Amino acid sequence: MSLAGSYCQFREGPRPHSPHRTTSSTSLLPPRPPAAGARRRRGDACPLRPRGAVPTGRSPPNLRRRNHPLVRTMRGAMPERTAATYAVKLPGGLIERGFWLYVWRVRAPGGEQLLYVGRTGDNTSAHAQSPYARMGQHLASNSNRKSVRGTAQLRRHVERRGIRVEECDYELLAHGPLFAETGDWSLHVRRRNAVAALESALAQGLQHVGFDVLNERVRSATSRDEGLWQDVRRAFAEHFPELGRLTWPW
């Protein structure tokens, strides 16, 4: 009797300490299928199937690995690209923490220019990051992680336009810090709301003069400080001259 080509050639008999001890430790009887609804336990006979066969509804073991080449291809991973060298010049001032306003200028492969307006100053904690810290967060690739789910906004806005983020060029224009970081929560909230009002005014102003702003629904219930707004408008007008000709309200 040949049982080659199956997972189970024989069924183990009772253990020596079992009260149903027999003289034979193995049995060459064909395996019995488990009763309907019964769970298989360790040591039970397994149903015969060709060695290496994959049960229905399960993936082959080697494809369960996330980083398996075939899995990456099936998920639409980036194709192999020729290696290149890139240079980034980072001013040290961008590392300073505090309350900042910034604008991302995105140049898409088709030549269109997209803008994203943002600020620093957390909504849930008394922290105000630097623009440098926000750079990686805005373009984070693993957006399923809780730590980056709420910060990879720029990447999501670009992808919603049907554009690959890897094919764009990015320029970060930051102005600040308008206020220093503080550990006092009530003071943090006041400063955060003041910067949020300026963020809303800047986003609406850029839209009003004809720019394509990705996050067009930037709103704030706080009235902006006119003195700060004029400073912010002059600062960004160096990069967007149309802001210099802007009259409020629009």
C-alpha positions as protocol buffer text, in pm:
chain_id: "A"
residue {
  index: 1
  type: MET
  ca { x: 0 y: 0 z: 0 }
}
residue {
  index: 2
  type: SER
  ca { x: 157 y: 326 z: -111 }
}
residue {
  index: 3
  type: LEU
  ca { x: 46 y: 653 z: 43 }
}
residue {
  index: 4
  type: ALA
  ca { x: 322 y: 866 z: -111 }
}
residue {
  index: 5
  type: GLY
  ca { x: 214 y: 1207 z: -228 }
}
residue {
  index: 6
  type: SER
  ca { x: -9 y: 1282 z: 69 }
}
residue {
  index: 7
  type: TYR
  ca { x: 32 y: 1487 z: 383 }
}
residue {
  index: 8
  type: CYS
  ca { x: -61 y: 1200 z: 617 }
}
residue {
  index: 9
  type: GLN
  ca { x: 72 y: 849 z: 554 }
}
residue {
  index: 10
  type: PHE
  ca { x: -57 y: 709 z: 882 }
}
residue {
  index: 11
  type: ARG
  ca { x: -251 y: 807 z: 1188 }
}
residue {
  index: 12
  type: GLU
  ca { x: -84 y: 812 z: 1525 }
}
residue {
  index: 13
  type: GLY
  ca { x: -225 y: 576 z: 1784 }
}
residue {
  index: 14
  type: PRO
  ca { x: -300 y: 660 z: 2150 }
}
residue {
  index: 15
  type: ARG
  ca { x: -20 y: 791 z: 2369 }
}
residue {
  index: 16
  type: PRO
  ca { x: 146 y: 547 z: 2615 }
}
residue {
  index: 17
  type: HIS
  ca { x: -13 y: 727 z: 2911 }
}
residue {
  index: 18
  type: SER
  ca { x: -361 y: 696 z: 2759 }
}
residue {
  index: 19
  type: PRO
  ca { x: -607 y: 470 z: 2943 }
}
residue {
  index: 20
  type: HIS
  ca { x: -679 y: 311 z: 2602 }
}
residue {
  index: 21
  type: ARG
  ca { x: -321 y: 197 z: 2558 }
}
residue {
  index: 22
  type: THR
  ca { x: -260 y: -51 z: 2277 }
}
residue {
  index: 23
  type: THR
  ca { x: 37 y: -258 z: 2179 }
}
residue {
  index: 24
  type: SER
  ca { x: 85 y: -70 z: 1854 }
}
residue {
  index: 25
  type: SER
  ca { x: 190 y: 297 z: 1847 }
}
residue {
  index: 26
  type: THR
  ca { x: 78 y: 348 z: 1489 }
}
residue {
  index: 27
  type: SER
  ca { x: -212 y: 244 z: 1276 }
}
residue {
  index: 28
  type: LEU
  ca { x: -210 y: 188 z: 902 }
}
residue {
  index: 29
  type: LEU
  ca { x: -584 y: 232 z: 880 }
}
residue {
  index: 30
  type: PRO
  ca { x: -698 y: 505 z: 641 }
}
residue {
  index: 31
  type: PRO
  ca { x: -762 y: 834 z: 819 }
}
residue {
  index: 32
  type: ARG
  ca { x: -1114 y: 898 z: 940 }
}
residue {
  index: 33
  type: PRO
  ca { x: -1266 y: 1234 z: 847 }
}
residue {
  index: 34
  type: PRO
  ca { x: -1377 y: 1441 z: 1148 }
}
residue {
  index: 35
  type: ALA
  ca { x: -1743 y: 1442 z: 1240 }
}
residue {
  index: 36
  type: ALA
  ca { x: -1959 y: 1715 z: 1092 }
}
residue {
  index: 37
  type: GLY
  ca { x: -1910 y: 2039 z: 1284 }
}
residue {
  index: 38
  type: ALA
  ca { x: -1622 y: 1901 z: 1492 }
}
residue {
  index: 39
  type: ARG
  ca { x: -1293 y: 2089 z: 1517 }
}
residue {
  index: 40
  type: ARG
  ca { x: -970 y: 1920 z: 1425 }
}
residue {
  index: 41
  type: ARG
  ca { x: -727 y: 1888 z: 1712 }
}
residue {
  index: 42
  type: ARG
  ca { x: -358 y: 1837 z: 1719 }
}
residue {
  index: 43
  type: GLY
  ca { x: -281 y: 1477 z: 1637 }
}
residue {
  index: 44
  type: ASP
  ca { x: -604 y: 1416 z: 1446 }
}
residue {
  index: 45
  type: ALA
  ca { x: -580 y: 1269 z: 1100 }
}
residue {
  index: 46
  type: CYS
  ca { x: -571 y: 1522 z: 821 }
}
residue {
  index: 47
  type: PRO
  ca { x: -757 y: 1464 z: 492 }
}
residue {
  index: 48
  type: LEU
  ca { x: -550 y: 1329 z: 206 }
}
residue {
  index: 49
  type: ARG
  ca { x: -445 y: 1579 z: -57 }
}
residue {
  index: 50
  type: PRO
  ca { x: -146 y: 1604 z: -292 }
}
residue {
  index: 51
  type: ARG
  ca { x: 168 y: 1733 z: -127 }
}
residue {
  index: 52
  type: GLY
  ca { x: 206 y: 2105 z: -192 }
}
residue {
  index: 53
  type: ALA
  ca { x: -159 y: 2162 z: -281 }
}
residue {
  index: 54
  type: VAL
  ca { x: -316 y: 2484 z: -155 }
}
residue {
  index: 55
  type: PRO
  ca { x: -651 y: 2466 z: 30 }
}
residue {
  index: 56
  type: THR
  ca { x: -937 y: 2655 z: -133 }
}
residue {
  index: 57
  type: GLY
  ca { x: -956 y: 3017 z: -19 }
}
residue {
  index: 58
  type: ARG
  ca { x: -600 y: 3034 z: 113 }
}
residue {
  index: 59
  type: SER
  ca { x: -290 y: 3190 z: -43 }
}
residue {
  index: 60
  type: PRO
  ca { x: 27 y: 2991 z: -106 }
}
residue {
  index: 61
  type: PRO
  ca { x: 259 y: 3027 z: 195 }
}
residue {
  index: 62
  type: ASN
  ca { x: 529 y: 3214 z: 2 }
}
residue {
  index: 63
  type: LEU
  ca { x: 279 y: 3481 z: -108 }
}
residue {
  index: 64
  type: ARG
  ca { x: 171 y: 3565 z: 244 }
}
residue {
  index: 65
  type: ARG
  ca { x: 479 y: 3780 z: 287 }
}
residue {
  index: 66
  type: ARG
  ca { x: 406 y: 4149 z: 223 }
}
residue {
  index: 67
  type: ASN
  ca { x: 743 y: 4211 z: 62 }
}
residue {
  index: 68
  type: HIS
  ca { x: 729 y: 3917 z: -174 }
}
residue {
  index: 69
  type: PRO
  ca { x: 816 y: 4049 z: -526 }
}
residue {
  index: 70
  type: LEU
  ca { x: 500 y: 3904 z: -678 }
}
residue {
  index: 71
  type: VAL
  ca { x: 284 y: 4062 z: -408 }
}
residue {
  index: 72
  type: ARG
  ca { x: 442 y: 4404 z: -468 }
}
residue {
  index: 73
  type: THR
  ca { x: 380 y: 4368 z: -841 }
}
residue {
  index: 74
  type: MET
  ca { x: 18 y: 4269 z: -787 }
}
residue {
  index: 75
  type: ARG
  ca { x: -36 y: 4573 z: -565 }
}
residue {
  index: 76
  type: GLY
  ca { x: 92 y: 4812 z: -831 }
}
residue {
  index: 77
  type: ALA
  ca { x: 433 y: 4886 z: -680 }
}
residue {
  index: 78
  type: MET
  ca { x: 659 y: 5135 z: -854 }
}
residue {
  index: 79
  type: PRO
  ca { x: 850 y: 4990 z: -1148 }
}
residue {
  index: 80
  type: GLU
  ca { x: 1226 y: 4975 z: -1132 }
}
residue {
  index: 81
  type: ARG
  ca { x: 1383 y: 5316 z: -1201 }
}
residue {
  index: 82
  type: THR
  ca { x: 1733 y: 5420 z: -1291 }
}
residue {
  index: 83
  type: ALA
  ca { x: 1926 y: 5549 z: -990 }
}
residue {
  index: 84
  type: ALA
  ca { x: 1977 y: 5924 z: -975 }
}
residue {
  index: 85
  type: THR
  ca { x: 2140 y: 6178 z: -745 }
}
residue {
  index: 86
  type: TYR
  ca { x: 1940 y: 6463 z: -591 }
}
residue {
  index: 87
  type: ALA
  ca { x: 2053 y: 6763 z: -386 }
}
residue {
  index: 88
  type: VAL
  ca { x: 1839 y: 6950 z: -133 }
}
residue {
  index: 89
  type: LYS
  ca { x: 1953 y: 7274 z: 29 }
}
residue {
  index: 90
  type: LEU
  ca { x: 1783 y: 7327 z: 366 }
}
residue {
  index: 91
  type: PRO
  ca { x: 1808 y: 7659 z: 554 }
}
residue {
  index: 92
  type: GLY
  ca { x: 1866 y: 7604 z: 924 }
}
residue {
  index: 93
  type: GLY
  ca { x: 1583 y: 7839 z: 1015 }
}
residue {
  index: 94
  type: LEU
  ca { x: 1326 y: 7584 z: 893 }
}
residue {
  index: 95
  type: ILE
  ca { x: 1419 y: 7360 z: 1186 }
}
residue {
  index: 96
  type: GLU
  ca { x: 1300 y: 7613 z: 1447 }
}
residue {
  index: 97
  type: ARG
  ca { x: 978 y: 7513 z: 1623 }
}
residue {
  index: 98
  type: GLY
  ca { x: 688 y: 7753 z: 1660 }
}
residue {
  index: 99
  type: PHE
  ca { x: 379 y: 7876 z: 1478 }
}
residue {
  index: 100
  type: TRP
  ca { x: 448 y: 7900 z: 1106 }
}
residue {
  index: 101
  type: LEU
  ca { x: 253 y: 7959 z: 785 }
}
residue {
  index: 102
  type: TYR
  ca { x: 367 y: 7780 z: 471 }
}
residue {
  index: 103
  type: VAL
  ca { x: 268 y: 7717 z: 110 }
}
residue {
  index: 104
  type: TRP
  ca { x: 366 y: 7412 z: -92 }
}
residue {
  index: 105
  type: ARG
  ca { x: 414 y: 7486 z: -462 }
}
residue {
  index: 106
  type: VAL
  ca { x: 368 y: 7164 z: -662 }
}
residue {
  index: 107
  type: ARG
  ca { x: 465 y: 7146 z: -1028 }
}
residue {
  index: 108
  type: ALA
  ca { x: 291 y: 6853 z: -1193 }
}
residue {
  index: 109
  type: PRO
  ca { x: 434 y: 6666 z: -1496 }
}
residue {
  index: 110
  type: GLY
  ca { x: 185 y: 6839 z: -1727 }
}
residue {
  index: 111
  type: GLY
  ca { x: 315 y: 7183 z: -1626 }
}
residue {
  index: 112
  type: GLU
  ca { x: 24 y: 7286 z: -1404 }
}
residue {
  index: 113
  type: GLN
  ca { x: 100 y: 7459 z: -1074 }
}
residue {
  index: 114
  type: LEU
  ca { x: -83 y: 7348 z: -759 }
}
residue {
  index: 115
  type: LEU
  ca { x: -67 y: 7510 z: -415 }
}
residue {
  index: 116
  type: TYR
  ca { x: -126 y: 7375 z: -67 }
}
residue {
  index: 117
  type: VAL
  ca { x: -157 y: 7616 z: 229 }
}
residue {
  index: 118
  type: GLY
  ca { x: -79 y: 7500 z: 581 }
}
residue {
  index: 119
  type: ARG
  ca { x: 31 y: 7602 z: 928 }
}
residue {
  index: 120
  type: THR
  ca { x: 201 y: 7455 z: 1233 }
}
residue {
  index: 121
  type: GLY
  ca { x: 42 y: 7435 z: 1577 }
}
residue {
  index: 122
  type: ASP
  ca { x: -135 y: 7117 z: 1687 }
}
residue {
  index: 123
  type: ASN
  ca { x: -508 y: 7103 z: 1750 }
}
residue {
  index: 124
  type: THR
  ca { x: -491 y: 6839 z: 2024 }
}
residue {
  index: 125
  type: SER
  ca { x: -167 y: 6916 z: 2210 }
}
residue {
  index: 126
  type: ALA
  ca { x: 44 y: 7215 z: 2309 }
}
residue {
  index: 127
  type: HIS
  ca { x: 304 y: 7153 z: 2040 }
}
residue {
  index: 128
  type: ALA
  ca { x: 408 y: 7364 z: 1743 }
}
residue {
  index: 129
  type: GLN
  ca { x: 637 y: 7185 z: 1502 }
}
residue {
  index: 130
  type: SER
  ca { x: 886 y: 7321 z: 1253 }
}
residue {
  index: 131
  type: PRO
  ca { x: 819 y: 7336 z: 877 }
}
residue {
  index: 132
  type: TYR
  ca { x: 1101 y: 7086 z: 835 }
}
residue {
  index: 133
  type: ALA
  ca { x: 909 y: 6829 z: 1043 }
}
residue {
  index: 134
  type: ARG
  ca { x: 599 y: 6882 z: 831 }
}
residue {
  index: 135
  type: MET
  ca { x: 785 y: 6819 z: 505 }
}
residue {
  index: 136
  type: GLY
  ca { x: 809 y: 6444 z: 552 }
}
residue {
  index: 137
  type: GLN
  ca { x: 467 y: 6413 z: 710 }
}
residue {
  index: 138
  type: HIS
  ca { x: 287 y: 6580 z: 420 }
}
residue {
  index: 139
  type: LEU
  ca { x: 433 y: 6334 z: 169 }
}
residue {
  index: 140
  type: ALA
  ca { x: 431 y: 6022 z: 388 }
}
residue {
  index: 141
  type: SER
  ca { x: 368 y: 5707 z: 186 }
}
residue {
  index: 142
  type: ASN
  ca { x: 231 y: 5481 z: 461 }
}
residue {
  index: 143
  type: SER
  ca { x: -87 y: 5675 z: 524 }
}
residue {
  index: 144
  type: ASN
  ca { x: -258 y: 5377 z: 692 }
}
residue {
  index: 145
  type: ARG
  ca { x: -56 y: 5427 z: 1008 }
}
residue {
  index: 146
  type: LYS
  ca { x: -233 y: 5629 z: 1274 }
}
residue {
  index: 147
  type: SER
  ca { x: 74 y: 5845 z: 1326 }
}
residue {
  index: 148
  type: VAL
  ca { x: 60 y: 5982 z: 970 }
}
residue {
  index: 149
  type: ARG
  ca { x: -302 y: 5934 z: 876 }
}
residue {
  index: 150
  type: GLY
  ca { x: -393 y: 6295 z: 954 }
}
residue {
  index: 151
  type: THR
  ca { x: -76 y: 6457 z: 819 }
}
residue {
  index: 152
  type: ALA
  ca { x: -24 y: 6308 z: 471 }
}
residue {
  index: 153
  type: GLN
  ca { x: -272 y: 6559 z: 333 }
}
residue {
  index: 154
  type: LEU
  ca { x: -60 y: 6694 z: 48 }
}
residue {
  index: 155
  type: ARG
  ca { x: 2 y: 6346 z: -89 }
}
residue {
  index: 156
  type: ARG
  ca { x: -368 y: 6260 z: -80 }
}
residue {
  index: 157
  type: HIS
  ca { x: -470 y: 6586 z: -249 }
}
residue {
  index: 158
  type: VAL
  ca { x: -222 y: 6530 z: -532 }
}
residue {
  index: 159
  type: GLU
  ca { x: -326 y: 6167 z: -580 }
}
residue {
  index: 160
  type: ARG
  ca { x: -694 y: 6269 z: -595 }
}
residue {
  index: 161
  type: ARG
  ca { x: -605 y: 6469 z: -906 }
}
residue {
  index: 162
  type: GLY
  ca { x: -477 y: 6147 z: -1063 }
}
residue {
  index: 163
  type: ILE
  ca { x: -112 y: 6259 z: -1040 }
}
residue {
  index: 164
  type: ARG
  ca { x: 175 y: 6045 z: -914 }
}
residue {
  index: 165
  type: VAL
  ca { x: 351 y: 6227 z: -630 }
}
residue {
  index: 166
  type: GLU
  ca { x: 687 y: 6085 z: -739 }
}
residue {
  index: 167
  type: GLU
  ca { x: 661 y: 6266 z: -1073 }
}
residue {
  index: 168
  type: CYS
  ca { x: 611 y: 6616 z: -928 }
}
residue {
  index: 169
  type: ASP
  ca { x: 853 y: 6887 z: -816 }
}
residue {
  index: 170
  type: TYR
  ca { x: 798 y: 7054 z: -479 }
}
residue {
  index: 171
  type: GLU
  ca { x: 888 y: 7391 z: -333 }
}
residue {
  index: 172
  type: LEU
  ca { x: 816 y: 7487 z: 28 }
}
residue {
  index: 173
  type: LEU
  ca { x: 763 y: 7856 z: 111 }
}
residue {
  index: 174
  type: ALA
  ca { x: 746 y: 7913 z: 488 }
}
residue {
  index: 175
  type: HIS
  ca { x: 701 y: 8232 z: 692 }
}
residue {
  index: 176
  type: GLY
  ca { x: 761 y: 8243 z: 1066 }
}
residue {
  index: 177
  type: PRO
  ca { x: 772 y: 8168 z: 1340 }
}
residue {
  index: 178
  type: LEU
  ca { x: 487 y: 8412 z: 1402 }
}
residue {
  index: 179
  type: PHE
  ca { x: 470 y: 8299 z: 1765 }
}
residue {
  index: 180
  type: ALA
  ca { x: 697 y: 8088 z: 1984 }
}
residue {
  index: 181
  type: GLU
  ca { x: 595 y: 7744 z: 2104 }
}
residue {
  index: 182
  type: THR
  ca { x: 446 y: 7740 z: 2454 }
}
residue {
  index: 183
  type: GLY
  ca { x: 355 y: 7471 z: 2702 }
}
residue {
  index: 184
  type: ASP
  ca { x: 58 y: 7667 z: 2834 }
}
residue {
  index: 185
  type: TRP
  ca { x: -253 y: 7522 z: 2672 }
}
residue {
  index: 186
  type: SER
  ca { x: -473 y: 7833 z: 2688 }
}
residue {
  index: 187
  type: LEU
  ca { x: -198 y: 8046 z: 2533 }
}
residue {
  index: 188
  type: HIS
  ca { x: -133 y: 7776 z: 2273 }
}
residue {
  index: 189
  type: VAL
  ca { x: -500 y: 7781 z: 2170 }
}
residue {
  index: 190
  type: ARG
  ca { x: -503 y: 8159 z: 2129 }
}
residue {
  index: 191
  type: ARG
  ca { x: -189 y: 8156 z: 1916 }
}
residue {
  index: 192
  type: ARG
  ca { x: -308 y: 7858 z: 1713 }
}
residue {
  index: 193
  type: ASN
  ca { x: -642 y: 8025 z: 1637 }
}
residue {
  index: 194
  type: ALA
  ca { x: -470 y: 8348 z: 1535 }
}
residue {
  index: 195
  type: VAL
  ca { x: -247 y: 8161 z: 1289 }
}
residue {
  index: 196
  type: ALA
  ca { x: -544 y: 7956 z: 1165 }
}
residue {
  index: 197
  type: ALA
  ca { x: -723 y: 8282 z: 1074 }
}
residue {
  index: 198
  type: LEU
  ca { x: -417 y: 8392 z: 874 }
}
residue {
  index: 199
  type: GLU
  ca { x: -399 y: 8050 z: 707 }
}
residue {
  index: 200
  type: SER
  ca { x: -762 y: 8084 z: 595 }
}
residue {
  index: 201
  type: ALA
  ca { x: -705 y: 8438 z: 464 }
}
residue {
  index: 202
  type: LEU
  ca { x: -395 y: 8329 z: 273 }
}
residue {
  index: 203
  type: ALA
  ca { x: -568 y: 8030 z: 112 }
}
residue {
  index: 204
  type: GLN
  ca { x: -872 y: 8236 z: 11 }
}
residue {
  index: 205
  type: GLY
  ca { x: -652 y: 8518 z: -118 }
}
residue {
  index: 206
  type: LEU
  ca { x: -451 y: 8284 z: -341 }
}
residue {
  index: 207
  type: GLN
  ca { x: -771 y: 8137 z: -480 }
}
residue {
  index: 208
  type: HIS
  ca { x: -915 y: 8484 z: -540 }
}
residue {
  index: 209
  type: VAL
  ca { x: -621 y: 8588 z: -759 }
}
residue {
  index: 210
  type: GLY
  ca { x: -644 y: 8272 z: -970 }
}
residue {
  index: 211
  type: PHE
  ca { x: -422 y: 8006 z: -814 }
}
residue {
  index: 212
  type: ASP
  ca { x: -529 y: 7641 z: -794 }
}
residue {
  index: 213
  type: VAL
  ca { x: -528 y: 7568 z: -419 }
}
residue {
  index: 214
  type: LEU
  ca { x: -558 y: 7199 z: -336 }
}
residue {
  index: 215
  type: ASN
  ca { x: -706 y: 7248 z: 12 }
}
residue {
  index: 216
  type: GLU
  ca { x: -957 y: 7511 z: -91 }
}
residue {
  index: 217
  type: ARG
  ca { x: -1181 y: 7467 z: 214 }
}
residue {
  index: 218
  type: VAL
  ca { x: -954 y: 7628 z: 474 }
}
residue {
  index: 219
  type: ARG
  ca { x: -1184 y: 7805 z: 717 }
}
residue {
  index: 220
  type: SER
  ca { x: -1146 y: 7970 z: 1058 }
}
residue {
  index: 221
  type: ALA
  ca { x: -1402 y: 8112 z: 1300 }
}
residue {
  index: 222
  type: THR
  ca { x: -1143 y: 8352 z: 1448 }
}
residue {
  index: 223
  type: SER
  ca { x: -1108 y: 8706 z: 1316 }
}
residue {
  index: 224
  type: ARG
  ca { x: -764 y: 8771 z: 1175 }
}
residue {
  index: 225
  type: ASP
  ca { x: -523 y: 9031 z: 1308 }
}
residue {
  index: 226
  type: GLU
  ca { x: -492 y: 9295 z: 1035 }
}
residue {
  index: 227
  type: GLY
  ca { x: -137 y: 9390 z: 1125 }
}
residue {
  index: 228
  type: LEU
  ca { x: -19 y: 9029 z: 1107 }
}
residue {
  index: 229
  type: TRP
  ca { x: -214 y: 8972 z: 787 }
}
residue {
  index: 230
  type: GLN
  ca { x: -42 y: 9261 z: 610 }
}
residue {
  index: 231
  type: ASP
  ca { x: 297 y: 9122 z: 713 }
}
residue {
  index: 232
  type: VAL
  ca { x: 202 y: 8775 z: 588 }
}
residue {
  index: 233
  type: ARG
  ca { x: 65 y: 8910 z: 260 }
}
residue {
  index: 234
  type: ARG
  ca { x: 381 y: 9110 z: 189 }
}
residue {
  index: 235
  type: ALA
  ca { x: 599 y: 8809 z: 271 }
}
residue {
  index: 236
  type: PHE
  ca { x: 422 y: 8575 z: 31 }
}
residue {
  index: 237
  type: ALA
  ca { x: 375 y: 8846 z: -233 }
}
residue {
  index: 238
  type: GLU
  ca { x: 749 y: 8811 z: -303 }
}
residue {
  index: 239
  type: HIS
  ca { x: 671 y: 8466 z: -444 }
}
residue {
  index: 240
  type: PHE
  ca { x: 314 y: 8535 z: -559 }
}
residue {
  index: 241
  type: PRO
  ca { x: 308 y: 8898 z: -685 }
}
residue {
  index: 242
  type: GLU
  ca { x: -67 y: 8880 z: -742 }
}
residue {
  index: 243
  type: LEU
  ca { x: -117 y: 8894 z: -363 }
}
residue {
  index: 244
  type: GLY
  ca { x: 29 y: 9245 z: -358 }
}
residue {
  index: 245
  type: ARG
  ca { x: -262 y: 9371 z: -569 }
}
residue {
  index: 246
  type: LEU
  ca { x: -522 y: 9197 z: -354 }
}
residue {
  index: 247
  type: THR
  ca { x: -789 y: 9410 z: -187 }
}
residue {
  index: 248
  type: TRP
  ca { x: -995 y: 9290 z: 108 }
}
residue {
  index: 249
  type: PRO
  ca { x: -1268 y: 9181 z: 120 }
}
residue {
  index: 250
  type: TRP
  ca { x: -1293 y: 8978 z: -198 }
}
